[in-house]
């Protein structure tokens, strides 16, 4: 069991952790979520004592590992860390990366470390890669090696710091599959992640971090479906609904595209759904609506329902009645129709933005 007691971490110009209190039970699978800059990674690094807290205590089975005379090697034998940037030794082969710590720290023989490493590579689907070097592997393969290296120390606790954030989207699934398999081992795990469906699927607890601490702690059902506190509700709504105000032709569509990509990643949307969403936004807004209005005033809303696996795009805008389906840009309309299950248009002069277009994306 790990107990965090009034944990603090302060830097010269920031205090990411102000007063963190929590009990992490043996066997807990905890996903740590929240906006960027709220101390999620710092929390994991403090628990593993890669960052020394500036206040409070971390109790590992009752022992204060923050105490000055505590032998940190004892704690680190029991806690493994998987980083987003892999941290493999490039000059060592895959199997050498796995053998190094067990031989140096656990004092295993070379044969014992080798046999354990081969078994772990088989477990993460990389049998036969023992004598390759990290630069011969894909990003997903490197992260699976990093996980196997952590498992080689047989830790009781595994800390994952955004393990898929540095990966190409096509490689995310292979790493998630390995982590899902580890949830059946009984090990305690904490995972900082921006992928909410993944967090919901694997966790028995979720920490939502904000305001320098664990703002809300609950089951996945509570946090994602019935959050109790205001900032959690705002965060979850933002996950479900992505909104933009477009007030000029100089709107930053490149930045908006990056936000849409992050939104798709957070909601574990399939690549084909992400592609259709980008098509709808580009063709409807940039190719059909913007050329129509000299001074555009639009509100773009994207909402993905993960349970129903449906995605809707709604655009409301100021100006005279204009149904996009009547556009002279036939090519853009054909592209739009290829991505849309349904296109609806309404005009209500009583509204501040009287034009309203609702598009439901194809779900097949």
C-alpha positions in Angstrom: 0.0 0.0 0.0 1.2 3.5 -0.8 0.0 6.5 1.2 0.5 10.1 0.2 0.3 12.5 3.1 0.2 16.2 2.4 2.6 15.7 -0.5 4.1 18.9 -2.0 6.4 19.7 -4.9 7.5 23.3 -5.5 9.8 24.8 -8.0 11.1 28.4 -8.1 8.2 29.6 -10.3 5.6 26.8 -9.9 4.0 24.5 -7.4 2.4 21.6 -9.3 1.7 19.6 -6.1 0.3 21.6 -3.2 -1.4 19.2 -0.9 -1.9 15.7 -2.2 -3.5 13.0 0.0 -4.4 9.6 -1.2 -4.2 5.9 -0.3 -3.2 3.5 -3.2 -4.2 0.0 -2.3 -2.4 -3.1 -3.4 -3.8 -4.2 -6.8 -5.3 -0.8 -7.7 -5.3 0.2 -11.3 -5.5 4.0 -11.2 -5.6 6.2 -14.3 -4.5 9.8 -13.7 -6.2 12.3 -15.9 -6.5 16.1 -16.1 -5.5 19.2 -18.0 -1.9 19.7 -19.0 0.3 21.2 -16.3 -1.7 19.9 -13.3 1.2 17.8 -11.9 0.2 14.3 -13.2 3.7 13.3 -14.3 5.3 15.1 -11.3 3.1 13.0 -9.0 4.5 9.8 -10.5 8.0 11.0 -10.4 7.7 11.9 -6.8 6.2 8.5 -5.9 9.2 6.9 -7.5 11.5 9.5 -5.9 12.9 10.6 -9.2 11.7 14.0 -8.0 12.2 14.6 -4.3 9.1 16.2 -2.8 9.5 19.5 -1.0 7.0 18.6 1.6 4.8 15.8 3.0 5.4 12.0 3.1 5.2 8.9 0.9 4.6 5.8 2.9 5.3 2.5 1.2 3.8 -0.2 3.4 4.2 2.1 6.4 7.8 3.1 5.6 8.5 6.8 4.9 10.5 6.7 1.7 11.0 10.5 1.8 13.0 10.2 5.0 16.6 11.5 4.6 18.2 8.2 5.7 15.9 5.9 3.8 17.6 3.7 1.2 15.8 4.5 -2.0 17.2 1.4 -3.7 14.8 -0.6 -1.6 11.8 1.4 -2.8 12.9 1.4 -6.4 13.3 -2.4 -6.4 9.5 -2.5 -5.8 8.4 0.3 -8.1 9.0 0.3 -11.9 8.6 3.3 -14.1 7.7 3.4 -17.8 8.4 6.7 -19.5 6.8 8.2 -22.6 10.2 8.5 -24.3 11.3 4.9 -23.7 14.8 5.7 -22.2 16.4 2.6 -23.8 20.1 2.4 -24.1 20.8 2.7 -27.8 24.2 1.1 -27.7 22.8 -2.1 -26.1 20.7 -4.8 -27.8 17.1 -5.4 -26.7 18.1 -8.3 -24.5 21.0 -6.4 -23.0 18.6 -3.6 -22.0 16.5 -6.1 -20.1 19.4 -7.9 -18.5 21.3 -4.9 -17.1 19.3 -3.9 -14.0 18.5 -7.5 -12.8 22.2 -8.3 -12.9 23.4 -5.1 -11.3 20.7 -4.6 -8.7 19.0 -8.0 -8.1 22.4 -9.8 -8.6 21.0 -12.3 -11.0 23.3 -14.4 -13.0 23.8 -13.7 -16.7 21.8 -16.8 -17.6 19.0 -16.1 -15.2 18.7 -12.5 -16.5 18.8 -13.8 -20.1 16.1 -16.4 -19.5 13.8 -13.9 -17.8 14.4 -11.4 -20.6 13.5 -13.8 -23.3 10.3 -14.9 -21.5 9.3 -11.3 -21.0 9.9 -10.4 -24.7 7.7 -13.3 -25.6 5.0 -12.0 -23.3 5.0 -8.5 -24.9 5.0 -10.0 -28.4 8.6 -9.4 -29.3 10.1 -12.9 -29.4 13.0 -13.0 -31.9 14.0 -9.3 -31.4 16.5 -10.1 -28.6 19.6 -9.1 -30.6 18.3 -6.1 -32.4 19.1 -2.6 -31.3 16.5 0.0 -30.3 17.0 2.1 -33.5 15.9 -1.0 -35.5 12.5 -1.0 -33.8 9.3 1.0 -34.2 8.1 3.4 -31.5 5.5 0.8 -30.3 8.1 -1.9 -30.2 10.5 0.3 -28.2 7.8 1.0 -25.7 7.0 -2.7 -25.3 10.7 -3.3 -24.7 10.6 -0.6 -22.1 7.7 -2.3 -20.4 9.5 -5.7 -20.5 12.5 -4.0 -19.0 10.4 -2.8 -16.1 8.9 -6.2 -15.6 12.4 -7.8 -15.5 12.7 -6.2 -12.0 9.4 -7.9 -10.9 8.1 -4.7 -9.3 5.0 -4.6 -7.1 4.1 -1.2 -8.5 4.3 0.0 -12.1 4.1 3.7 -12.9 3.3 4.6 -16.5 3.9 8.2 -17.6 1.9 8.8 -20.7 3.2 5.6 -22.3 1.5 6.1 -25.7 1.8 9.9 -26.1 5.1 9.7 -28.1 3.7 7.0 -30.5 2.2 7.2 -33.9 -1.6 6.6 -33.5 -1.2 3.3 -35.4 1.1 2.0 -32.7 -1.0 3.0 -29.7 -3.1 -0.1 -29.7 -0.2 -2.6 -29.4 1.1 -0.9 -26.2 -2.4 -0.6 -24.7 -2.9 -4.3 -25.3 0.3 -5.1 -23.3 -0.9 -2.8 -20.5 -4.3 -4.5 -20.5 -2.6 -7.8 -20.1 -0.7 -6.6 -17.1 -3.9 -5.5 -15.3 -4.6 -9.2 -14.8 -1.3 -9.8 -12.9 -2.5 -8.2 -9.6 0.3 -5.6 -9.7 -0.5 -2.1 -8.5 -0.5 0.3 -11.5 -0.8 4.1 -12.0 -1.1 5.4 -15.5 -1.0 9.0 -16.6 -3.0 9.1 -19.8 -4.9 11.4 -22.2 -6.9 8.4 -23.7 -10.1 8.4 -21.8 -11.7 5.3 -23.2 -8.6 3.4 -22.4 -8.6 4.8 -18.8 -12.3 3.8 -18.4 -11.7 0.3 -19.7 -8.7 -0.7 -17.5 -9.0 1.2 -14.2 -10.8 0.5 -11.0 -10.1 4.1 -9.9 -9.5 7.4 -11.6 -7.7 10.4 -10.2 -8.7 13.7 -11.8 -5.9 16.2 -11.0 -6.4 20.0 -10.8 -5.6 22.9 -8.5 -2.4 21.3 -7.3 -3.8 18.0 -6.1 -6.2 15.1 -6.6 -9.3 17.1 -7.2 -11.6 14.1 -7.5 -11.0 10.4 -6.9 -13.7 7.9 -8.0 -14.6 4.9 -10.1 -14.5 5.3 -13.9 -18.3 5.4 -13.9 -18.3 8.2 -11.4 -15.6 10.3 -13.0 -16.7 9.9 -16.6 -20.5 9.6 -16.3 -21.4 11.4 -13.0 -18.5 13.7 -11.9 -19.3 15.2 -8.5 -17.2 18.4 -8.7 -17.3 21.4 -11.0 -13.9 21.3 -12.5 -14.2 17.6 -13.2 -17.5 18.2 -14.9 -16.0 20.9 -17.1 -13.1 18.7 -18.1 -15.3 15.7 -18.9 -17.6 18.0 -21.0 -14.6 19.3 -22.8 -13.6 15.8 -23.6 -17.1 15.1 -25.1 -17.6 18.5 -26.8 -14.9 20.4 -28.7 -15.9 24.0 -29.6 -14.4 26.8 -31.7 -15.5 30.4 -32.3 -14.6 31.4 -35.9 -14.7 35.2 -36.2 -12.6 35.9 -39.2 -11.1 34.4 -42.3 -7.7 34.4 -40.5 -8.9 31.9 -38.0 -6.1 29.4 -37.1 -7.3 26.3 -38.8 -4.0 24.6 -38.5 -4.1 24.9 -34.7 -7.8 23.9 -34.7 -6.8 20.8 -36.7 -4.2 19.9 -34.0 -6.9 20.2 -31.3 -9.2 18.0 -33.3 -6.5 15.4 -33.6 -6.0 15.5 -29.8 -9.7 15.2 -29.3 -9.9 12.1 -31.5 -7.0 10.6 -29.6 -8.5 11.3 -26.2 -11.7 9.6 -27.3 -10.0 6.7 -28.9 -11.7 7.4 -32.2 -10.8 5.1 -35.1 -8.6 6.5 -37.8 -11.4 6.4 -40.4 -13.7 8.4 -38.0 -11.0 11.0 -37.5 -10.5 11.2 -41.2 -14.2 11.8 -41.8 -14.3 14.4 -39.1 -11.5 16.4 -40.6 -13.1 16.1 -44.0 -16.4 17.5 -42.7 -14.8 20.4 -40.9 -12.6 21.3 -43.8 -15.2 21.0 -46.6 -18.1 22.5 -44.7 -16.4 25.4 -42.9 -13.4 26.2 -45.1 -14.6 25.4 -48.6 -18.4 26.1 -48.4 -19.2 28.5 -45.6 -16.1 30.8 -45.4 -16.3 31.9 -49.1 -19.9 32.8 -48.6 -19.5 35.4 -45.8 -17.2 38.4 -45.9 -17.2 38.7 -42.1 -17.8 35.2 -40.8 -19.2 34.7 -37.3 -19.5 31.0 -36.6 -19.7 28.6 -33.7 -18.3 25.0 -34.5 -19.1 22.2 -32.1 -17.9 18.6 -32.3 -19.5 16.0 -30.0 -18.5 12.3 -29.8 -20.6 9.8 -27.9 -18.2 7.0 -27.0 -20.9 4.5 -26.0 -22.9 4.9 -29.2 -19.8 5.5 -31.2 -21.4 8.5 -33.0 -19.9 11.8 -33.9 -21.8 15.0 -34.7 -20.7 18.3 -36.1 -22.8 21.4 -35.6 -22.1 24.8 -37.1 -24.2 27.9 -36.3 -23.5 31.2 -38.1 -24.7 34.7 -38.6 -26.0 36.0 -41.9 -28.7 35.6 -44.5 -30.3 32.2 -44.9 -27.8 29.9 -46.5 -28.2 26.1 -46.8 -24.8 24.5 -47.5 -26.6 21.8 -49.5 -27.4 24.5 -52.0 -23.8 25.5 -52.6 -22.3 25.9 -56.0 -19.2 24.1 -54.8 -20.4 20.7 -55.9 -17.1 18.9 -55.3 -17.0 19.9 -51.7 -20.6 18.9 -51.2 -19.8 15.5 -52.8 -16.9 15.0 -50.4 -19.1 16.1 -47.5 -21.8 13.7 -48.4 -19.3 10.8 -48.6 -18.4 11.4 -44.9 -21.9 12.2 -43.6 -24.7 9.9 -42.5 -27.1 12.8 -42.4 -27.0 16.6 -43.1 -29.7 18.8 -41.6 -30.2 22.5 -42.0 -32.4 24.9 -40.1 -32.9 28.7 -40.3 -34.5 30.6 -37.3 -34.3 34.4 -37.6 -35.1 34.7 -33.9 -31.7 33.3 -33.0 -28.5 35.4 -32.8 -26.9 32.8 -35.2 -30.0 31.9 -37.3 -28.3 29.4 -39.6 -27.7 25.9 -38.1 -26.1 22.9 -39.8 -26.0 19.5 -38.1 -24.0 16.7 -39.6 -23.9 13.2 -38.2 -20.8 11.2 -39.4 -21.0 7.8 -41.0 -20.3 5.2 -38.3 -19.5 2.1 -40.4 
